[in-house]
Amino acid sequence: MTVTVEAGTPLKRLNLALAREGLSLTNMGDIMEQTVSGATSTGTHGTGRDSASIAAQIRALELVTADGSVLTCSADENPDVFAAARIGLGALGVVTAITFAVEPVFLLTAREEPMPLDRVLADFDELWSENEHFEFYWFPHTGSTNTKRNNRSAGPEQPVGRLQGWLDDEFLSNGLFQAVNWVGRAAPATVPAIARVSSRALSARTYTDTPYKVFTSPRRVRFVEMEYAVPREAVVEALRELRAMVDRSRLRISFPVEVRTAPADDITLSTASGRDSAYIAVHMFRGTPYQAYFTAAERIFTAYEGRPHWGKVHTRDAEYFSRVYPRFGEFTALRDRLDPERLFLNDYLRRVLGP
C-alpha cells in the first residue's frame, strides 16, 4: 500500500492525514516539523531493529532536474536515480512528489525507564535484539540513562494522560529543562550537578498509542547537534571512549547524548548504506560554545569510519566521504550527468561532494 504526497508537505500534516485514513508510516524520527522532502533528502531517521529511515520507506519520487526534465523514479523506472535521490542532498534536482509505503495503523507500547549506563552498555545487544525500537539518552557527568523501548501491541490504546503528558513532555522535558540550561550556560560549574538532577527528573512510564504519537515528541529547547552513524557492533566501544573523554576533560555538557539504531539499507549516501548502524548524537544548548566538545567527539566517531548526519553539524569533506561511502563515486557520477553546470551547487555541497 502506498500514498503519494507533495514534497513540501510537513511530516506532521502527513501523519495526521494518514491517521484519519487508518494508515501509518512504519517508522519515523523524533520530530515531525520538517517537510517530507527535507527529511528524506538529508536522511532523517528514527530508531529501529528492522525498520529503517524515512527515505527507506520511499517507493517512488518525482524529480525535476537542472534542464527542466521531470523524472519519475522507482526501483523499476530510472533505478539508478532512485537509488541516489531518496537521500539526494538537493544536489540532483528538485523533488516535487514522493510516494511512501504505508501500512494499516497500528499501536505501539512505549516503555520508558531510567537505567544505569553500565548496564545499558553491557546489555546493548540484548536490548537491541529484543525490541523493535530501542533508544536511550545518556546524561554526561553521570552514570545514568533514560531508555525507551517501543514495540507493537494488540492494545488496548492507553495514551499518556493529559496531566501526566503535560508534566513530563512540556514542564519537565521543555520548560524546566530550558531553565536549567540557562543556568548551566551562565554558570558552567553547575552543569554536573544539573546533569545529575536532570537524569533523575523523568520517572518510568508505559503507554500505548498510535505510532506518530509514540515516535515523536515536542522539542522546544533549542540546541546545536552533531550526529554520527558508526557500525552497530562498534557503538558500545565508541560510547565508552566518549564517556572517558568527557570525564577527563573540562567540558561541561548539560544536554544528553542520544543513541539510536538502523538496519542496513541500499540508498547510495544513506548513513546506513550497506551496514547495520548505530547513531550517537551529541548536543549543546544554543549559545553555549560547542566546538571543543564536537571536535573531540568527532575524532572518536571518525576513527570508526563514522558517517555524519547530512543535516547536522560536522566538518567532513568529499575526500573523507569517498572513503567511508563505497558508492560515493556512483553518486557524484550521477550528479555530473543530471547537473553538469552545477545549477544546484552551494557551499555545503561543494565541501561534501566536491566542485
Steps between C-alpha positions, in 0.01 A plus 500: 500500500635844408411868522636786291558839659626837380863545597443817702242341729601512868538157658249598767232564238583169332477307826166656590360432151617139511347448845164630377509231231608227741856489364852558629864513404698211646763712673578867548736736678475695825320803354259564214539869421713439187366475147500151354762592239722675753482204737570239235764694307719528810441147631276572799452181701361365821611181667425146393625145508333410171343823371723765348494874426214698352682503164515119505118499499489684165367293211512768229579867457471776242814702429537817292858514372717796403385500137132499598441131437257324731615153598279241665731279702444162664663161525367430149522843334828693503626268774847657511348840576259346750788337689666838551219757502321360804780669697612745234611798713334731248791434264319306228193715445178614665283226647137590435308190611573192709320166518535323835426145605239507775314241702178478702535704816626301797569554868837533669563443867776726629689403813718779632720447804827616654789254477870521598728567204722205590203266478385645168845455349541148640155394376484711184482209254221341700305825535536557126403148393201464733329826402371629168610852591757564773671827586649668801625833627817518705557803722871596493663545842275220630471124469129527423288453190136517408402209275205466263370173355222513243330180385183421310201424716158342462368771730297633658597859432623659822646842421684714751247694706465868419638616835785248502584584139516870579714437807749268324510636145439870549593601855795266567637422151458852365421772754714387793770358273532835324528680833780275628685542170483877544657453843765268360588741221538788747688293762673200336630371834142407591455269200606167661254556785230603252569186295451282806167666572390483135582130480261432788220734394314262269341198665412168341179487299323266257237602247341372177405727211507548123851505349559869437392582856757253636789566262487881512500751783507880539851649492487866602847538655739619228837334458788430261541135401752270339411138429711218359407152381755236595486125431254359752757256636729795586252719687568373852874556470445842341272601788753383756761717330259795494429460871871477583570810292232701682616377842862601448418834336392834640189496281166577661215339308141557608334317208463121481658279234241313290567149367288329232537225239404417142535193277708512184328645193579536129489879461822633349587765759291378792692503826387135530588410141627144493549460874297461818552827680473669837465874540667709768371857521672765711333832582574834660250761614472786251739781583744271682842443338487157339810476282735335752243232590401428142860491380597247767189289434552513124855373543358192676225439244721535193739240641213254445437624143202692631262668259356835615134588462472711185274757665698557819832655598819328382837588345541217245568553130482315168838333548382348828163392359667330205665270756200419722237466226585218256249643247607864531637502144169364373320801651743759366490345152121525503528861614732572205237358266195672650656836590813549289485881533454480879173690512439354846850556637545686830782532752391195698472276195836624375655384827330163534479395133773702333471774235 
